[in-house]
Amino acid sequence: MENKAHALLAGIFTIALLIAAVLIALWFNRDRVERVPYEIATTLSVPGLNPQAGVRYRGLDVGRVDAVLFDPQKPGQILIRFSVSKDTPITHSTFATLSYQGVTGLAYVQLDDDETNTTLMPSSPKKIARIGLRPGLLDTLQIRGLAILEQTEQVAKRVNSILSDANQKLILGAFTDVSNAANKVAKIPDQLQPTLDKMPALAAKADNVLVSLNKLSDDATILTGNLNEFTVRLNAPDGPLNGFNSAVTNIGSTASMVEHEIVPLINETRTSMRALNRTLETFNQRPQSILFGSSAAQPGPGEAGFSVPAK
């Protein structure tokens, strides 16, 4: 009996010692940091996120995830409750994203701030503040991947429409036309070869033409000099133009004299000739006027002695 009592006491002492060791370990490992609760409400998927997952603010560990549960007030919405250290600068512009640790696939909450509103966001266990969750890298890749797949599908449909039987015939016809054009282009050098062979002779003729043009230019320069010299001589004070101007002046004086002296004489001669013509005409009509003189003229209407002849 005494041995059994000693064995029972030894067992009870061992169990008490183990319990005390566990309690001491828990007491030393307890979290003494004061934390502030926050929560995230989102309709995005949160794969790989579990309670006790880490919470980081721009890469620094600031807390842990307390719970991941469905929102009882809004079906389809997920609530992520987490706690962070008191000195974490959570503001009204702070947002959260999901990031993943290496290849393990374990997710953690990444906090960041776009600094559009730097006012601190208060939170307490009685009134927990909410932070928005933005799509992470995988969500963005998923959304972009779906858009890329849709565009790829559209491209595939367009390629199929381009490669239809009718379009294939058109493409083959275009290739045939290009081939024919290439063959015609290949024949052009052979056709141009005779012209290229004549190019040296044409170049020599062009050189001769240039020489002739240069000579013509020199002759024109000489002719221009001679014309300039001739012009100077004509315009000289004792030159031909000066004498010609004097002659023109003399001719003008002579013409003025003729106009003032000879023209009146010519007018008087014309008057005399008219009188002589009238005299001869009167003599031809009345020869007796030479002996008896000219008869008096018959009175006209309104003059004395005028009478109307009888009918």
C-alpha positions as a Markdown table, in Angstrom:
| # | Residue | x | y | z |
|---|---|---|---|---|
| 1 | Met | 0.0 | 0.0 | 0.0 |
| 2 | Glu | 2.8 | 2.4 | 0.9 |
| 3 | Asn | 4.5 | 1.9 | -2.6 |
| 4 | Lys | 1.2 | 2.6 | -4.3 |
| 5 | Ala | 0.7 | 5.8 | -2.4 |
| 6 | His | 4.2 | 7.0 | -3.3 |
| 7 | Ala | 3.6 | 6.2 | -7.0 |
| 8 | Leu | 0.3 | 8.1 | -6.9 |
| 9 | Leu | 2.0 | 11.2 | -5.4 |
| 10 | Ala | 4.8 | 11.0 | -8.0 |
| 11 | Gly | 2.2 | 10.9 | -10.8 |
| 12 | Ile | 0.2 | 13.8 | -9.4 |
| 13 | Phe | 3.5 | 15.8 | -9.0 |
| 14 | Thr | 4.5 | 15.1 | -12.6 |
| 15 | Ile | 1.1 | 16.2 | -14.0 |
| 16 | Ala | 1.2 | 19.4 | -11.8 |
| 17 | Leu | 4.7 | 20.1 | -13.0 |
| 18 | Leu | 3.7 | 19.7 | -16.7 |
| 19 | Ile | 0.6 | 22.0 | -16.2 |
| 20 | Ala | 2.8 | 24.6 | -14.5 |
| 21 | Ala | 5.3 | 24.5 | -17.3 |
| 22 | Val | 2.6 | 25.0 | -19.9 |
| 23 | Leu | 1.1 | 27.9 | -18.0 |
| 24 | Ile | 4.5 | 29.5 | -17.6 |
| 25 | Ala | 5.2 | 29.1 | -21.3 |
| 26 | Leu | 1.9 | 30.6 | -22.2 |
| 27 | Trp | 2.5 | 33.5 | -19.8 |
| 28 | Phe | 5.9 | 34.2 | -21.3 |
| 29 | Asn | 4.6 | 33.9 | -24.8 |
| 30 | Arg | 1.5 | 36.0 | -24.4 |
| 31 | Asp | 1.0 | 39.0 | -26.7 |
| 32 | Arg | 1.5 | 42.1 | -24.6 |
| 33 | Val | 1.1 | 44.5 | -27.5 |
| 34 | Glu | -2.0 | 46.6 | -27.4 |
| 35 | Arg | -3.9 | 46.1 | -30.6 |
| 36 | Val | -6.8 | 47.9 | -32.4 |
| 37 | Pro | -9.5 | 45.9 | -34.2 |
| 38 | Tyr | -10.4 | 46.7 | -37.8 |
| 39 | Glu | -12.4 | 44.7 | -40.4 |
| 40 | Ile | -12.6 | 44.4 | -44.2 |
| 41 | Ala | -15.9 | 43.9 | -46.0 |
| 42 | Thr | -15.5 | 42.6 | -49.6 |
| 43 | Thr | -17.3 | 40.6 | -52.3 |
| 44 | Leu | -13.9 | 39.5 | -53.8 |
| 45 | Ser | -12.6 | 36.0 | -53.3 |
| 46 | Val | -10.0 | 35.5 | -50.5 |
| 47 | Pro | -8.3 | 32.2 | -51.4 |
| 48 | Gly | -5.5 | 31.1 | -49.0 |
| 49 | Leu | -6.5 | 33.6 | -46.2 |
| 50 | Asn | -6.9 | 31.9 | -42.8 |
| 51 | Pro | -7.2 | 33.2 | -39.2 |
| 52 | Gln | -3.8 | 34.0 | -37.6 |
| 53 | Ala | -2.6 | 35.1 | -41.0 |
| 54 | Gly | -0.2 | 38.1 | -40.9 |
| 55 | Val | -1.1 | 41.7 | -41.5 |
| 56 | Arg | 1.5 | 44.0 | -43.0 |
| 57 | Tyr | 1.7 | 47.7 | -43.5 |
| 58 | Arg | 3.9 | 48.4 | -46.5 |
| 59 | Gly | 5.9 | 45.2 | -45.7 |
| 60 | Leu | 6.1 | 45.6 | -41.9 |
| 61 | Asp | 4.3 | 43.1 | -39.6 |
| 62 | Val | 1.7 | 45.1 | -37.7 |
| 63 | Gly | -0.9 | 42.5 | -36.7 |
| 64 | Arg | -2.8 | 39.3 | -37.5 |
| 65 | Val | -6.1 | 38.1 | -38.9 |
| 66 | Asp | -8.6 | 37.3 | -36.1 |
| 67 | Ala | -11.5 | 35.8 | -38.2 |
| 68 | Val | -12.7 | 35.3 | -41.7 |
| 69 | Leu | -16.5 | 34.9 | -41.9 |
| 70 | Phe | -19.6 | 35.7 | -43.9 |
| 71 | Asp | -21.4 | 39.0 | -43.3 |
| 72 | Pro | -24.8 | 38.1 | -41.8 |
| 73 | Gln | -26.3 | 41.4 | -42.9 |
| 74 | Lys | -25.4 | 41.1 | -46.5 |
| 75 | Pro | -25.4 | 37.8 | -48.3 |
| 76 | Gly | -22.3 | 37.1 | -50.5 |
| 77 | Gln | -20.1 | 39.5 | -48.6 |
| 78 | Ile | -17.1 | 38.4 | -46.6 |
| 79 | Leu | -15.8 | 40.0 | -43.4 |
| 80 | Ile | -12.2 | 39.9 | -42.5 |
| 81 | Arg | -11.5 | 40.9 | -38.9 |
| 82 | Phe | -7.9 | 41.7 | -37.9 |
| 83 | Ser | -6.0 | 43.6 | -35.2 |
| 84 | Val | -3.0 | 45.8 | -35.7 |
| 85 | Ser | -0.7 | 47.5 | -33.2 |
| 86 | Lys | -1.8 | 50.8 | -31.8 |
| 87 | Asp | 0.8 | 52.9 | -33.5 |
| 88 | Thr | -0.1 | 51.7 | -37.0 |
| 89 | Pro | -1.1 | 54.8 | -39.1 |
| 90 | Ile | -4.5 | 53.7 | -40.3 |
| 91 | Thr | -6.1 | 56.6 | -42.2 |
| 92 | His | -9.3 | 57.2 | -44.2 |
| 93 | Ser | -7.3 | 56.6 | -47.4 |
| 94 | Thr | -5.8 | 53.3 | -46.2 |
| 95 | Phe | -6.7 | 50.3 | -48.3 |
| 96 | Ala | -6.0 | 46.5 | -48.2 |
| 97 | Thr | -5.0 | 44.0 | -50.7 |
| 98 | Leu | -4.3 | 40.3 | -50.6 |
| 99 | Ser | -0.7 | 39.1 | -51.1 |
| 100 | Tyr | 0.8 | 35.7 | -51.1 |
| 101 | Gln | 4.0 | 34.3 | -49.5 |
| 102 | Gly | 6.3 | 32.7 | -52.1 |
| 103 | Val | 5.1 | 29.4 | -53.4 |
| 104 | Thr | 3.2 | 28.3 | -50.3 |
| 105 | Gly | 0.0 | 29.9 | -51.4 |
| 106 | Leu | -0.6 | 31.3 | -47.9 |
| 107 | Ala | -2.2 | 34.7 | -48.1 |
| 108 | Tyr | -1.8 | 37.7 | -45.8 |
| 109 | Val | -3.3 | 41.2 | -45.7 |
| 110 | Gln | -1.2 | 44.0 | -47.2 |
| 111 | Leu | -2.1 | 47.5 | -46.0 |
| 112 | Asp | -1.2 | 50.6 | -48.0 |
| 113 | Asp | -2.2 | 54.2 | -48.2 |
| 114 | Asp | -2.6 | 56.4 | -51.3 |
| 115 | Glu | -2.4 | 59.5 | -49.1 |
| 116 | Thr | -5.5 | 61.2 | -50.5 |
| 117 | Asn | -7.0 | 61.6 | -46.9 |
| 118 | Thr | -4.3 | 61.4 | -44.2 |
| 119 | Thr | -6.8 | 61.8 | -41.3 |
| 120 | Leu | -6.4 | 58.9 | -38.8 |
| 121 | Met | -9.3 | 56.5 | -38.7 |
| 122 | Pro | -10.4 | 55.7 | -35.1 |
| 123 | Ser | -11.6 | 52.1 | -34.2 |
| 124 | Ser | -12.7 | 50.3 | -31.1 |
| 125 | Pro | -14.1 | 46.9 | -30.2 |
| 126 | Lys | -17.6 | 48.5 | -29.8 |
| 127 | Lys | -17.4 | 50.3 | -33.2 |
| 128 | Ile | -15.0 | 48.6 | -35.6 |
| 129 | Ala | -13.9 | 50.7 | -38.5 |
| 130 | Arg | -13.9 | 49.2 | -42.0 |
| 131 | Ile | -11.2 | 49.3 | -44.6 |
| 132 | Gly | -11.8 | 48.7 | -48.3 |
| 133 | Leu | -10.2 | 45.7 | -50.1 |
| 134 | Arg | -8.8 | 46.3 | -53.6 |
| 135 | Pro | -8.1 | 43.6 | -56.1 |
| 136 | Gly | -4.7 | 42.1 | -55.6 |
| 137 | Leu | -2.2 | 40.9 | -58.2 |
| 138 | Leu | -4.0 | 37.5 | -58.8 |
| 139 | Asp | -7.4 | 39.2 | -59.0 |
| 140 | Thr | -6.1 | 41.7 | -61.5 |
| 141 | Leu | -4.5 | 38.9 | -63.5 |
| 142 | Gln | -7.7 | 37.0 | -63.4 |
| 143 | Ile | -9.7 | 40.0 | -64.6 |
| 144 | Arg | -7.1 | 40.9 | -67.2 |
| 145 | Gly | -6.8 | 37.3 | -68.2 |
| 146 | Leu | -10.6 | 37.0 | -68.9 |
| 147 | Ala | -10.4 | 40.2 | -71.0 |
| 148 | Ile | -7.4 | 38.8 | -72.9 |
| 149 | Leu | -9.2 | 35.6 | -73.5 |
| 150 | Glu | -12.2 | 37.4 | -74.9 |
| 151 | Gln | -10.0 | 39.4 | -77.2 |
| 152 | Thr | -8.1 | 36.3 | -78.2 |
| 153 | Glu | -11.4 | 34.6 | -79.0 |
| 154 | Gln | -12.4 | 37.6 | -81.2 |
| 155 | Val | -9.0 | 37.6 | -82.9 |
| 156 | Ala | -9.4 | 33.9 | -83.6 |
| 157 | Lys | -12.8 | 34.5 | -85.1 |
| 158 | Arg | -11.4 | 37.2 | -87.3 |
| 159 | Val | -8.5 | 35.0 | -88.4 |
| 160 | Asn | -11.0 | 32.3 | -89.3 |
| 161 | Ser | -13.0 | 34.7 | -91.3 |
| 162 | Ile | -9.9 | 35.9 | -93.1 |
| 163 | Leu | -8.8 | 32.3 | -93.8 |
| 164 | Ser | -12.1 | 31.3 | -95.3 |
| 165 | Asp | -12.1 | 29.5 | -98.7 |
| 166 | Ala | -13.1 | 32.7 | -100.6 |
| 167 | Asn | -10.4 | 34.8 | -98.9 |
| 168 | Gln | -7.8 | 32.0 | -99.4 |
| 169 | Lys | -8.5 | 32.1 | -103.1 |
| 170 | Leu | -8.1 | 35.9 | -103.1 |
| 171 | Ile | -4.8 | 35.6 | -101.2 |
| 172 | Leu | -3.5 | 33.0 | -103.5 |
| 173 | Gly | -4.5 | 35.2 | -106.5 |
| 174 | Ala | -2.7 | 38.2 | -104.9 |
| 175 | Phe | 0.4 | 36.0 | -104.4 |
| 176 | Thr | 0.2 | 35.0 | -108.1 |
| 177 | Asp | 0.0 | 38.7 | -109.1 |
| 178 | Val | 2.9 | 39.6 | -106.9 |
| 179 | Ser | 4.9 | 36.7 | -108.5 |
| 180 | Asn | 4.1 | 37.9 | -112.0 |
| 181 | Ala | 5.0 | 41.5 | -111.1 |
| 182 | Ala | 8.3 | 40.2 | -109.6 |
| 183 | Asn | 9.1 | 38.4 | -112.9 |
| 184 | Lys | 8.3 | 41.5 | -114.9 |
| 185 | Val | 10.6 | 43.6 | -112.6 |
| 186 | Ala | 13.3 | 41.0 | -113.1 |
| 187 | Lys | 13.2 | 41.6 | -116.8 |
| 188 | Ile | 13.6 | 45.3 | -116.5 |
| 189 | Pro | 17.4 | 45.3 | -116.1 |
| 190 | Asp | 17.8 | 43.3 | -119.3 |
| 191 | Gln | 15.6 | 45.9 | -121.1 |
| 192 | Leu | 17.6 | 48.7 | -119.7 |
| 193 | Gln | 20.9 | 47.3 | -120.6 |
| 194 | Pro | 21.0 | 48.7 | -124.2 |
| 195 | Thr | 20.2 | 52.2 | -122.8 |
| 196 | Leu | 22.9 | 51.8 | -120.2 |
| 197 | Asp | 25.3 | 50.8 | -123.0 |
| 198 | Lys | 24.5 | 54.1 | -124.7 |
| 199 | Met | 25.1 | 56.2 | -121.6 |
| 200 | Pro | 28.9 | 56.7 | -122.1 |
| 201 | Ala | 28.2 | 58.2 | -125.6 |
| 202 | Leu | 25.4 | 60.3 | -124.3 |
| 203 | Ala | 27.8 | 61.5 | -121.5 |
| 204 | Ala | 30.4 | 62.4 | -124.1 |
| 205 | Lys | 27.9 | 64.4 | -126.2 |
| 206 | Ala | 26.7 | 66.1 | -123.0 |
| 207 | Asp | 30.3 | 67.1 | -122.4 |
| 208 | Asn | 30.6 | 68.5 | -125.9 |
| 209 | Val | 27.3 | 70.4 | -125.4 |
| 210 | Leu | 28.6 | 71.9 | -122.2 |
| 211 | Val | 31.8 | 73.0 | -123.9 |
| 212 | Ser | 29.7 | 74.6 | -126.7 |
| 213 | Leu | 27.6 | 76.3 | -124.1 |
| 214 | Asn | 30.6 | 77.6 | -122.3 |
| 215 | Lys | 32.0 | 79.0 | -125.6 |
| 216 | Leu | 28.6 | 80.6 | -126.4 |
| 217 | Ser | 28.6 | 82.1 | -122.9 |
| 218 | Asp | 32.0 | 83.6 | -123.5 |
| 219 | Asp | 30.9 | 85.0 | -126.9 |
| 220 | Ala | 27.8 | 86.5 | -125.3 |
| 221 | Thr | 30.0 | 88.1 | -122.7 |
| 222 | Ile | 32.2 | 89.7 | -125.4 |
| 223 | Leu | 29.1 | 90.8 | -127.3 |
| 224 | Thr | 27.6 | 92.3 | -124.2 |
| 225 | Gly | 30.9 | 94.3 | -123.7 |
| 226 | Asn | 30.8 | 95.5 | -127.3 |
| 227 | Leu | 27.2 | 96.6 | -126.9 |
| 228 | Asn | 28.0 | 98.5 | -123.7 |
| 229 | Glu | 30.9 | 100.3 | -125.5 |
| 230 | Phe | 28.6 | 101.1 | -128.5 |
| 231 | Thr | 26.0 | 102.5 | -126.1 |
| 232 | Val | 28.5 | 104.7 | -124.4 |
| 233 | Arg | 29.7 | 106.0 | -127.7 |
| 234 | Leu | 26.1 | 106.7 | -128.9 |
| 235 | Asn | 25.4 | 108.6 | -125.6 |
| 236 | Ala | 28.6 | 110.7 | -125.8 |
| 237 | Pro | 28.2 | 114.5 | -126.1 |
| 238 | Asp | 29.8 | 114.4 | -129.6 |
| 239 | Gly | 28.1 | 111.1 | -130.5 |
| 240 | Pro | 25.6 | 110.3 | -133.3 |
| 241 | Leu | 22.6 | 110.5 | -131.0 |
| 242 | Asn | 23.5 | 114.1 | -130.1 |
| 243 | Gly | 23.8 | 115.1 | -133.8 |
| 244 | Phe | 20.5 | 113.3 | -134.6 |
| 245 | Asn | 18.7 | 115.2 | -131.8 |
| 246 | Ser | 20.1 | 118.5 | -133.3 |
| 247 | Ala | 18.8 | 117.5 | -136.8 |
| 248 | Val | 15.4 | 116.6 | -135.4 |
| 249 | Thr | 15.3 | 120.0 | -133.7 |
| 250 | Asn | 16.1 | 121.8 | -137.0 |
| 251 | Ile | 13.5 | 119.8 | -138.8 |
| 252 | Gly | 11.0 | 120.9 | -136.2 |
| 253 | Ser | 11.9 | 124.5 | -136.7 |
| 254 | Thr | 11.5 | 124.2 | -140.5 |
| 255 | Ala | 8.1 | 122.6 | -140.0 |
| 256 | Ser | 6.9 | 125.4 | -137.8 |
| 257 | Met | 8.0 | 128.0 | -140.3 |
| 258 | Val | 6.2 | 126.1 | -143.1 |
| 259 | Glu | 3.1 | 126.0 | -140.9 |
| 260 | His | 3.1 | 129.8 | -140.2 |
| 261 | Glu | 4.1 | 131.1 | -143.6 |
| 262 | Ile | 3.3 | 128.7 | -146.4 |
| 263 | Val | 0.0 | 127.4 | -145.1 |
| 264 | Pro | -1.8 | 130.8 | -145.2 |
| 265 | Leu | -0.5 | 131.3 | -148.8 |
| 266 | Ile | -1.9 | 128.0 | -149.7 |
| 267 | Asn | -5.3 | 128.9 | -148.2 |
| 268 | Glu | -5.4 | 132.2 | -150.2 |
| 269 | Thr | -4.5 | 130.3 | -153.4 |
| 270 | Arg | -7.4 | 128.0 | -152.8 |
| 271 | Thr | -9.8 | 131.0 | -152.3 |
| 272 | Ser | -8.6 | 132.5 | -155.6 |
| 273 | Met | -9.0 | 129.3 | -157.4 |
| 274 | Arg | -12.6 | 129.0 | -156.2 |
| 275 | Ala | -13.4 | 132.5 | -157.4 |
| 276 | Leu | -11.9 | 131.8 | -160.8 |
| 277 | Asn | -13.9 | 128.6 | -161.1 |
| 278 | Arg | -17.2 | 130.5 | -160.3 |
| 279 | Thr | -16.3 | 133.2 | -162.9 |
| 280 | Leu | -15.6 | 130.5 | -165.6 |
| 281 | Glu | -18.8 | 128.8 | -164.7 |
| 282 | Thr | -20.8 | 132.0 | -165.1 |
| 283 | Phe | -19.1 | 132.8 | -168.4 |
| 284 | Asn | -20.1 | 129.3 | -169.7 |
| 285 | Gln | -23.7 | 129.8 | -168.7 |
| 286 | Arg | -24.1 | 133.5 | -169.8 |
| 287 | Pro | -21.5 | 134.6 | -172.4 |
| 288 | Gln | -23.4 | 137.9 | -172.9 |
| 289 | Ser | -22.5 | 138.9 | -169.4 |
| 290 | Ile | -19.1 | 140.0 | -170.8 |
| 291 | Leu | -20.8 | 142.7 | -172.9 |
| 292 | Phe | -23.9 | 143.6 | -170.9 |
| 293 | Gly | -22.7 | 142.6 | -167.4 |
| 294 | Ser | -24.2 | 140.2 | -165.1 |
| 295 | Ser | -28.0 | 140.4 | -164.6 |
| 296 | Ala | -29.5 | 141.2 | -161.2 |
| 297 | Ala | -30.3 | 138.3 | -159.1 |
| 298 | Gln | -34.0 | 137.4 | -158.8 |
| 299 | Pro | -35.6 | 138.5 | -155.5 |
| 300 | Gly | -36.1 | 135.8 | -153.1 |
| 301 | Pro | -39.0 | 135.1 | -150.7 |
| 302 | Gly | -39.6 | 138.1 | -148.4 |
| 303 | Glu | -37.6 | 140.5 | -150.7 |
| 304 | Ala | -39.2 | 143.4 | -152.7 |
| 305 | Gly | -40.4 | 142.3 | -156.1 |
| 306 | Phe | -40.7 | 138.6 | -155.2 |
| 307 | Ser | -43.7 | 136.9 | -156.8 |
| 308 | Val | -44.9 | 133.3 | -156.9 |
| 309 | Pro | -44.7 | 131.9 | -160.4 |
| 310 | Ala | -48.0 | 130.8 | -162.0 |
| 311 | Lys | -48.8 | 127.2 | -162.3 |
